Amino acid sequence: MPLKTGRMDDLEFIVLLGLEEEEWVQVGELMQRMYESMQRQGLMLPLADDGAAKWIATTRNTAEKFGRLAVAKHQGEVIAFAHGMIKFMPDYLGGQPAGVISHIYVNPAFREKQVGSKLVSMLEDWFRGKNVDSIELQVIPGNPGAMDFWKNMGFGEELVQYRKFLK
């Protein structure tokens, strides 16, 4: 049974605890769509053929221990998800826990309904409860809408990542 965290208009927001089957399958399908979109925007590393299934397995196994998966549902269907996890900064940076928002995806039909903001808020609340004092994430430069979203959520640009393939 998922942890229900609220409703907004005709949307239901829940935290998946690892036992719900149908919701996890739907998140896997959204994960596939998200990576297809990110590749069109410039992501250089493709999702492996079984990448969504592997990510789901790991995320389910760590649900509410080291990570949180928050979802939004509309008429019983998962239309958005956000995943956050905890990592520890290296000792030379203080060793404190830091939050990482690893993935967020909102079905395009629901992007103007504050769904992403609500999901991020659910992750931020969980991070606060875990004594996290900073949150990091990555954004594809080819996705200016995402960059604006994160700036509006109070995040500031810090690093730029580069990649070079050797094969």
Buried (B, 14 or more C-beta within 10 A) or exposed (E): EBBEBEEEEEBBBBBBBBEBEEBBEBBBEBBBEBBEBBBEBEBEEEBEEEBBBEBBEEBBEBBEEBBBBBBBBBEEEBBBBBBBBBEEBEEEEEEEBBBBBBBBBBBEEBEEBBBBEBBBBBBBEBBEEEEBEEBBBEBBEEBEEBBEBBEEBEBEEEEEEEEEEEE
